[in-house]
Amino acid sequence: MGATKVQEAKVHRAHVRTTLTKDGCVQRLEPLALRSAGAGWPIQGEMVARLKAAGLLPLARMMEGIPRDFLDRDLLSALVDRWNPRTHTFQFPWGEMGVSLKDVSMLLGLPIKGDPIAKPADPKNWAQDMGTRFCKHVPEYDSVLNVSNTPSSEAKKPTEELRGFSKKPAKRRKISAKQTEHPQLKESVQLATKKSTKLKEPEEEEDSAKLRGPTLAWLRSTYGKLVRLKELTEEQSQCAVEIYVLWLFGWVMFTSTHGDCVEPRLIEYAMDIAYSKIEDIQEISYGSAVLAGLYRANCDSCMRIGKKSSYVGCPLLLNLWSYEYLSTLGHPTETFFKHPGSVYKDDVDAPTVGSYWTNSQFKKEKQVGYDSYSQSIDIFRPCWVNWNPYTRDKLQQRAPGGLSSLCTRDRKFWLTKRNLIYDIYVEEYAPQRFMRQFDLEQRVPPPLGNPVPEEIHAWSRRRCEANSGWARKQSMDTYIETWRAASDDDSLWPSDRPYDRKSYKQYMKWYLQTDVVRCHQFVPQQGQSYTVPDSGYRSLEAGASWQHPCLKLRK
């Protein structure tokens, strides 16, 4: 099925928010669910060298001090409502904005130079292989498929939730007799009934479940047994690195909806960091992969309107991005900044801009809801936008001892024209649409970048596996090869023209005359005052037919 048909069958969240019910109220949307990383994990001294060689040490240091409830799912949901999957930008009343490779470098300190994470294979015997590696070196080792000795905080959970995979039966949807009367639903209902009666054999069900990957309960239990040791052998330190990197992948960088587990296809990257010689650890572009995963998550989540819809990718990156650029939107109040200067050792092992947020103590403000955030974006003034949060004065205030060298090492990639890659996903990177974030002139109209064909952008793991594996391998190889030239001079957008206020006014005039509309129509309740900003956005009359521009795909 082509991408156009797939996208047209979905409804953008912004479209739901602009749809008025019979009583004149906006349809209710629930905030997206998040996979939280929880409290940070400690890093043992023997692990520092390997994490540093892989380029993950600044992020690991940043995660050590992160509060348990750091992520704000209401704020993230309101931002996702403004995402345009056609342009890969947020559409705000004051113009387009986006999360760039510059933000990945400055906030997370992840490397951008290196090979992309592309087409990793699912290891079928990952559980047995992990058991072979861990059983000799982990005291009181529990099988990855049977976690029995768990921390006391998790002992109250049901036994099935603590296993290496989940066997919870899927909830069956009840279909009423009235629903089957519609002629277009009869065939689909009959097909669904047939599928529900076809049961899997026990062995088939267990084999498919094992492919989901190690769970957080097992990772936490095994890692706790290792870090509690006074001294770690070289083998034990390597096991600890593998577990820690899997946690970093599954609950910080590449979160997914596959239960409470990490993708098994990422195990090979964790093993390379843990067991290779330090000088032989691969140079991987984790920064571009995280941004590609975030773009894919935005494109997917902005089309989800269910009550239990989730947001995956790297929620931490978007949360930090909003704090820096939209400083008055859900901005916490700092009470104390604890700068752990004694922890950092060299130019790489140093804080990032994101460390300011995770290592600060903030006053807990009154809970702000999802609807309130959405309304706040409507009345957000352009002068409140912090277009350049990475000035020298601000960085000196955040990190008096200097930032990690990884924050600026790969700056030549920030304005690349090349597309981003993660797994089998290819995402367009369009910094030319928000050049003001780089203090550069915004061209009118923004030049066309390297759009990804819809049939490629619609790739998914399920479809590729159903279509005899990698039938599209040649196309992926082309994108992988072009990324390796992402920092070449002919692959970069020009950066010789600084920001000009006059040209940006021309851009806004063009921007407000395009198909951009309000992402939702806020209807105040009786007795509630609300002023709609005069931004030039088209308003939606009650009962008017309207389609969000996100649903108008490229030709």
Secondary structure by P-SEA (a helix, b strand, c coil): ccaaaaaaacccaaaaaaccccccccccccccccccccbbbbbcccaaaaaaaacaaaaaaaacccccccccaaaaaaaaaaccccccccccccccccccaaaaaaacccccccccccccccccaaaaaaaaacccccccccccccccccccccccccccccccccccccbbbbbcccccccccaaaaaaaaaaaaaccccaaaaaaaaaaccccaaaaaaaaaaaaacccccaaaaaaaaaaaaaaaaccccccccccccccccaaaaaaaacccccccccccaaaaaaaaaaaaaaaaaaacccccccccccaaaaaaaaaaccccccbbbbcccccccccccccccccccccccccccccccccccaaaaaaaaaaccccccccccccaaaaaaacccccccccccccccccccbbbbcccbbbbbbccccccccccccccccccccccccccccccaaaaaaaccccaaaaaaaaaaaaaacccccccccccccccaaaaaaaaaaaaaccccccbbbbbcccbbbbbcccccccccccbbbbcccccccc
